[in-house]
């Protein structure tokens, strides 16, 4: 059961939560974020996870960077991405757990 303090916190943060959910409301971004919840990943790893072309993955990553959900660490010719936002991390971990293979 949700207590009144949790409802008040959601009321106070509803716009921010809705913005985060809009970022999550895309199959490919959700897959990338679930992968990033496990740790840092390169663009090539995210291409393999999603099955998208590198240019499409890069466009999704731009949306995620703009939203503050991910950060990038360049290393020579490779760009490594990781989750940047602790609240987004908690949301992603909850979604991945709820939708994972043991969630029935």
Secondary structure as GFF3:
##gff-version 3
##sequence-region A 1 104
A	DSSP	alpha_helix	4	24	.	.	.	ID=ss1
A	DSSP	alpha_helix	27	37	.	.	.	ID=ss2
A	DSSP	beta_strand	41	42	.	.	.	ID=ss3
A	DSSP	alpha_helix	43	50	.	.	.	ID=ss4
A	DSSP	alpha_helix	54	66	.	.	.	ID=ss5
A	DSSP	beta_strand	70	75	.	.	.	ID=ss6
A	DSSP	beta_strand	78	83	.	.	.	ID=ss7
A	DSSP	alpha_helix	86	99	.	.	.	ID=ss8
###
